Amino acid sequence: MAVRSVRPSLYISVDIEADGPIPGPYSMISFGASVAGRQDGASYTATDPEQLTFYRELRPISEEFVPEALAVSGLDRDRLVREGADPAVAMAGFRATRTMPWTTRSNRPS
């Protein structure tokens, strides 16, 4: 019988902030992900969450928002309208990082 190899697993924690309760009428205004660790067989290795991260603040896709939902994030909606990343470009950037490690320095807002 052939020995079956187990592929390592990468554990990623993802968090978003939104300015309302549902997608479409409201916007996802930030997206972040961090590699938590790697499982390789019976061994789990935690990673430094500050080293392998991706974070973008996004331009809202609509004029609608719930003030209480926006307040939870602490983000300035007017600033996001002016300076936020285009959501499609940000998500493409996240997908592209499957082969290129994320780095805190290049992805965190200053």
N, C-alpha and C positions, 0 to 999 in steps of 0.2 A: 504494500500500500504506500502510495506517495505521501510524503510529509507535506501538509498544507501550511504554507507560510501565512502569518497574520500580518496584515498591513498596519503600520502605526496609525493611531488616531490623533488628530489635533483638536483640542478643545478651545473653542472661541466663545467669549462672552460678548454679546451684542446689546446695545441700549440705544433707544431713540427718544427724542422729545418731540412732542406734537403740540399744536396750538388749538386742538379740538378733539372731539371723541371719535371721529371716523375719517378714513381717507377719502379724498376727492373734494368734498366741500372745504376740508381743513387741510393743513400742511404738516408734514414732518419737517421740523426745523433744525434738528441736529441728528447725526448718526455717528455712533462710535462703536468700535470693536477692539477687543484686546485678546491676544492669545493667552489663555490661562495655563495651558500645559500640554504635554504630549504623553500619550499612553502607547507603550511599545511592549506588547506581550503582557507580562505580569508587572512591568515596571512603569510607574508614572513619575514624570519629571515636571515639576511646576516651573513656570517661567516668571521672569520679572515683568509684571504688567505694564511697567513704564517703557519697556524696550520694544515690544511688538504691538503697536497700537495704530489704529486708523481713526481719525476724527475729522468730521466736516460739519460746519454750520451751513444750513441750506437756505436758499431764497424761497420764501413762501410761494405756493402755486395758486393761491386765491386771495381775495380780499377778506374772506371770512375768518374769524378767530374767536375763541372764547377767552375773555380776559383772565379768568381763573386758571385755565389750562396753560396759558402763556406764562403766567406768574410762577408756576411751578418750575419752569426751566430757568428763570432768571435772565433769559436772553432778551435783547432789545429788538423788537420786531422791525422798527424803522431802519435800524442798522442792517438787519438781515435782508430787507428789501433792497437796500443799496449795495451791500457787500457780500451777501450770502452766495455760496456756490450754486450753480445750476444743478438741480437734483439729478438729472440724467448723467451729467458729467461726473458728479461725485460718486454715483453708484457704479459707473463704468470704471472709475479709478479704484474703487474697492474690489471689483471683480478682477481687475488687472493685477492686483497685488497677490494673487494666488501663486505667482511665480517670482515675485519680488517682495522681500520682507518689508513690512511697514516700519517706519522709524518715527519715534516721538518728535524729533526735531523738525521734520519736514511736514508733519501733518497737524500739529497743534496750532491753534490761533495764537498770535503773539499778544 
